[in-house]
Amino acid sequence: MGITSSVGKSVGKMVVPQVGRLAPGVTSRAVLEALARAIDGVGPLPPAARAAERQLAEQGGNVDRAIHEVIENNVRLAGAQGFATNIGGLLTMAVTLPANITGLAIIQSRMIAGIAHLRGYDLDDPKVRTAVLATLLGSDVVDELVKRRKIPGTPLALAAAPVHDPTLGVLLATEVAQVMLAKVAGKRLATAAGRRIPVVGGLVGASADGYTTWRAGRYTDKEFRPRARR
């Protein structure tokens, strides 16, 4: 992990309470809505399963290559929205921070859901949607929540659970909101020096959002083991 990423994470944890006041719309409800839009489609973005199937067709039915393309496509989307919401500098933080977090949640959820679909998981299953939320947290946070017994298992275990626990989705959405706030706020403050040149700030934002999306894609690829596809 790079110095900027480490500093950003540490600083982000310290400023989340303050940033939370700047971004009051970033709540568990907002995260759950972002998840639904990511899976069902929003604006120019088609539903996650449809986009994944298009990649599968382009790759001649090769699932692994299709997953690679799903990750690459969403990394580019994350970088683009990261640039767009980071060019304004610290003075516009109160306006752009909620947009950056919501946009990143939608893009990463869409990517994770697309990979899960290609691996044979039913995105209409609420247990699978809960697993997508857990994957958004990343392996370190998931392992900590399992260790503290706040969640019963890894994303794969949640997707395969015998019954759906609706309270688990709200808990995970709350955790996702906090993790997203920490990541984005930490990125903003750790790179504050570059904000004197707005384009530099945008490039930093694009790189950071692209990298975190790539990591989320790799974690998803590892976590969702293949099932028989319908």
Salt bridges, closest charged atoms under 4 A:
GLU33 OE2 - ARG37 NH2 2.61
ASP40 OD1 - ARG129 NH2 3.15
GLU53 OE2 - HIS117 NE2 2.73
GLU53 OE2 - ARG229 NH2 2.37
ASP64 OD1 - ARG119 NH2 3.59
ASP122 OD2 - ARG230 NH2 3.78
ASP124 OD1 - ARG129 NH2 3.97
ASP125 OD2 - LYS127 NZ 3.15
GLU175 OE2 - LYS150 NZ 3.13
ASP209 OD1 - LYS187 NZ 2.63
ASP221 OD1 - ARG119 NH2 2.64
ASP221 OD2 - ARG218 NH1 3.51
